Amino acid sequence: MAPEDVGSARRIVEVSEYGGEGAVIIAATQLGSGYTERRKRQLVDEWVDFFAQGPSGIRALQFTTRTPKRLFDALRSQSQLVTLDIKWGDYHDLSTLATMTDLRSLRLKGASKVKDLAPLGVLQSVETLHVEGLQGVVDAEPVAAMRSVTDLELGGNWVTPKIVRLPSIAFLARMPQLKRLLLHTLLVQDLDFSPLLDLPNLEWVRVMETRGMKPSRDHLMSQLPWVG
């Protein structure tokens, strides 16, 4: 079964608007002047309570506004999720996701507070993994334990841009199943990009050019299905 799509889901703000749909888009923060500050806090509290009650009927969930840490942490009980897409927030403890063993698509954007990717290693059903906005992560090695990932994006902030520094991308050699790979705003400190040549199933790849990278960008482009 392919991951459920939130593309046609109805955008909602309040818990009271949820009618049992399997796919929802929630925008419960960064609200306009039509909401008092007190009501804005209440809305987040209501969603925290809703998610904390246990598995719901939601299988595909997207947050399109800021996701506060307490709202992210409340997702721990949503073990039924197949798709999770978060735009940005101050969340940092990814062990919240450990119960989501059915998760197939995980997009964590604006993940500037995340320091440790190790909790992701238990998610053995995830096929699409995008983690963007990283700042403090110094090791992406745990991602290699995710044996089902075929679509991988890792990087810093597109807008700033904020560069992520990783000691190595050697872990990629243990992910021969990868079909799509994007490493953006990411500096590989040992300059060794040869692990890309050990990915036999790549259909799409792009990495940030780095001065002194080996093999050269031109060589990689000649050997790989380079895009852009």
Secondary structure, DSSP 8 states (H G I E B T S, - for coil): ------TT-EEE-SGGG--S-SEEEE--SS--TTS-HHHHHHHHHHHHHHHHTS--S-SEEEEEEEE-HHHHHHGGG-TT-SEEEEEEES---GGGGGG-TT--EEEE-S-TT----GGGGG-TT--EEEE-S--S----GGGGG-TT--EEEEESBTTTTB-EEES--GGGGG-TT--EEEEESEEETT-B-GGGGG-TT-SEEEE---TT-BS-HHHHHHHS-B--
